[in-house]
Amino acid sequence: MKATGIVRRVDDLGRIVIPKEIRRTLRIREGDPLEIYTEKDGGVIFRKYSPMGDLQDFAAQICEAISANAGYPAAVADRDSIIALAGLPKRELMDKPNSLALEQLMEQRKHYRYTAGDTPLYPTDTSEKFHLGASSPILSQGDLMGCVMLLLGDGGTPPDEGAQVLVQTVAGFLGRQMES
């Protein structure tokens, strides 16, 4: 565990303020759920909770099916990072933080499809080898949970409307799975 040297006091209601620097570094936003664990030695661990984490294995299987049938690499992201990927080596994008452009696209809750001549939107800031071909937000009970994406490499053929519908269908299905 990394020591930060920051000390905070618990108030009379049992609350503690997580310093702004830590919230920014870990991308913790107002309203984000946190899991709380205790250690045998008395330590307390706070971890960002991702409801999509429960569907990670399922999302990986869906990505494999999409990639095999649509002919594009497929990925599923929660609100923070890519949690499932197929059609590309995992080291390229897996577990990498979402780019600001992807976060903004998800927050708009709009479907996206790349067309030739558009400015590419990259799923992460760490790689510019692949950009979004199509994406659709995953919504569960009106809350944004993440998105489903088809990815394109340089010179890749933009997805057609059928591929966009596939991404929307899978996003809707994952959203309903989270509700049950």
PLY file of the C-alpha trace (Angstrom):
ply
format ascii 1.0
element vertex 180
property float x
property float y
property float z
element edge 179
property int vertex1
property int vertex2
end_header
0.00 0.00 0.00
1.32 3.44 -0.93
1.50 6.03 1.86
0.35 9.53 0.93
1.23 11.37 4.14
-2.24 12.93 4.28
-4.12 12.67 7.58
-7.86 13.29 7.88
-10.09 13.18 10.93
-13.42 11.38 11.12
-16.25 13.80 11.91
-19.10 13.24 14.40
-21.20 11.53 11.68
-18.40 9.08 10.79
-17.47 10.85 7.55
-14.02 11.41 6.18
-13.01 13.66 3.30
-10.96 12.03 0.56
-8.39 14.64 -0.53
-8.94 16.26 -3.91
-5.56 15.09 -5.20
-6.45 11.46 -4.51
-9.95 11.84 -6.00
-8.45 13.35 -9.15
-5.73 10.69 -9.44
-8.20 7.82 -8.97
-10.92 9.55 -11.02
-13.41 9.47 -8.16
-16.34 11.77 -8.93
-19.17 12.95 -6.75
-21.72 10.17 -6.43
-19.29 7.36 -7.36
-19.83 4.23 -5.24
-16.92 2.99 -3.14
-16.45 -0.48 -1.64
-15.04 -0.57 1.88
-12.87 -3.45 3.06
-11.08 -4.11 6.31
-7.76 -5.87 6.76
-6.78 -8.19 9.60
-4.27 -5.64 10.88
-6.96 -2.98 11.27
-6.45 -1.25 7.93
-9.37 0.08 5.92
-9.36 -0.02 2.12
-11.60 2.06 -0.13
-11.96 0.87 -3.73
-14.01 2.30 -6.55
-16.96 0.01 -7.18
-17.83 -0.85 -10.75
-21.19 -2.55 -11.24
-19.85 -3.59 -14.67
-17.12 -5.58 -12.91
-19.73 -8.24 -12.09
-20.33 -8.69 -15.83
-16.68 -8.69 -16.89
-16.51 -12.37 -17.92
-19.88 -12.10 -19.67
-18.77 -8.89 -21.44
-15.59 -10.65 -22.63
-17.67 -13.44 -24.19
-19.94 -10.91 -25.90
-16.89 -9.05 -27.26
-15.57 -12.30 -28.72
-18.90 -12.99 -30.43
-19.19 -9.43 -31.78
-15.63 -9.40 -33.05
-16.00 -12.78 -34.76
-19.30 -11.85 -36.44
-18.90 -8.14 -37.18
-15.26 -8.34 -38.26
-14.11 -5.50 -36.00
-12.30 -5.55 -32.66
-14.87 -5.10 -29.90
-14.57 -3.66 -26.40
-16.71 -2.93 -23.37
-15.79 -0.14 -20.98
-17.16 0.84 -17.61
-17.04 4.52 -16.68
-13.31 4.35 -15.95
-11.53 1.82 -18.16
-11.84 -0.93 -20.74
-12.97 -4.11 -18.97
-13.40 -6.50 -21.92
-11.69 -6.73 -25.30
-11.62 -9.11 -28.26
-9.95 -8.98 -31.66
-6.82 -7.20 -30.37
-3.98 -8.14 -28.05
-5.11 -7.40 -24.47
-2.03 -5.29 -23.74
-3.18 -2.71 -26.30
-6.20 -1.38 -24.39
-7.31 -3.71 -21.58
-7.62 -2.00 -18.17
-6.40 1.30 -19.61
-8.22 4.46 -18.44
-10.85 5.85 -20.79
-9.91 8.93 -22.76
-11.58 12.25 -21.97
-13.23 12.11 -25.41
-14.77 8.70 -24.63
-15.93 9.87 -21.21
-17.61 12.91 -22.78
-19.25 10.76 -25.46
-20.62 8.40 -22.79
-21.88 11.31 -20.66
-23.86 12.57 -23.66
-25.54 9.14 -23.77
-25.54 9.20 -27.55
-24.77 6.52 -30.09
-21.73 7.16 -32.26
-20.58 5.93 -35.66
-17.39 7.02 -37.36
-17.57 8.12 -40.97
-14.62 8.79 -43.27
-13.26 12.28 -42.68
-14.37 12.53 -39.04
-11.81 13.32 -36.39
-10.96 9.97 -34.74
-12.07 9.45 -31.13
-9.65 7.26 -29.20
-10.87 4.93 -26.44
-7.77 5.59 -24.29
-5.10 8.26 -24.11
-2.36 5.63 -24.10
-2.82 4.35 -27.65
-3.64 6.00 -30.94
-3.46 2.78 -32.95
-7.22 2.24 -32.70
-10.17 4.60 -32.64
-13.91 4.26 -32.22
-15.80 2.87 -35.18
-19.11 2.69 -33.34
-20.19 2.98 -29.73
-23.33 2.91 -27.68
-23.82 3.74 -24.00
-24.79 1.06 -21.50
-27.67 2.38 -19.39
-29.20 0.63 -16.41
-32.27 2.16 -14.80
-31.32 5.48 -16.40
-27.76 5.44 -15.00
-24.72 5.42 -17.27
-22.65 2.28 -16.66
-20.25 2.27 -19.62
-20.32 1.60 -23.34
-19.90 -1.03 -26.03
-17.48 -0.22 -28.87
-16.32 -1.42 -32.25
-12.76 -0.30 -32.96
-10.96 0.66 -36.15
-7.28 0.67 -37.00
-5.71 3.15 -39.39
-7.31 2.81 -42.79
-10.08 0.55 -41.48
-13.43 0.55 -43.21
-16.00 2.46 -41.14
-18.81 0.26 -39.81
-22.14 0.29 -41.56
-25.53 0.94 -40.00
-25.99 -2.76 -39.23
-22.85 -2.78 -37.10
-24.14 0.29 -35.25
-27.43 -1.49 -34.55
-25.48 -4.51 -33.25
-23.56 -2.31 -30.79
-26.80 -0.66 -29.63
-28.45 -4.04 -29.13
-25.56 -5.41 -27.08
-25.43 -2.22 -24.96
-29.15 -2.51 -24.28
-28.79 -6.18 -23.38
-25.92 -5.50 -20.93
-27.94 -2.70 -19.34
-30.87 -5.07 -18.78
-28.53 -7.72 -17.34
-27.40 -5.23 -14.73
-30.98 -4.53 -13.73
-31.70 -8.19 -12.95
0 1
1 2
2 3
3 4
4 5
5 6
6 7
7 8
8 9
9 10
10 11
11 12
12 13
13 14
14 15
15 16
16 17
17 18
18 19
19 20
20 21
21 22
22 23
23 24
24 25
25 26
26 27
27 28
28 29
29 30
30 31
31 32
32 33
33 34
34 35
35 36
36 37
37 38
38 39
39 40
40 41
41 42
42 43
43 44
44 45
45 46
46 47
47 48
48 49
49 50
50 51
51 52
52 53
53 54
54 55
55 56
56 57
57 58
58 59
59 60
60 61
61 62
62 63
63 64
64 65
65 66
66 67
67 68
68 69
69 70
70 71
71 72
72 73
73 74
74 75
75 76
76 77
77 78
78 79
79 80
80 81
81 82
82 83
83 84
84 85
85 86
86 87
87 88
88 89
89 90
90 91
91 92
92 93
93 94
94 95
95 96
96 97
97 98
98 99
99 100
100 101
101 102
102 103
103 104
104 105
105 106
106 107
107 108
108 109
109 110
110 111
111 112
112 113
113 114
114 115
115 116
116 117
117 118
118 119
119 120
120 121
121 122
122 123
123 124
124 125
125 126
126 127
127 128
128 129
129 130
130 131
131 132
132 133
133 134
134 135
135 136
136 137
137 138
138 139
139 140
140 141
141 142
142 143
143 144
144 145
145 146
146 147
147 148
148 149
149 150
150 151
151 152
152 153
153 154
154 155
155 156
156 157
157 158
158 159
159 160
160 161
161 162
162 163
163 164
164 165
165 166
166 167
167 168
168 169
169 170
170 171
171 172
172 173
173 174
174 175
175 176
176 177
177 178
178 179
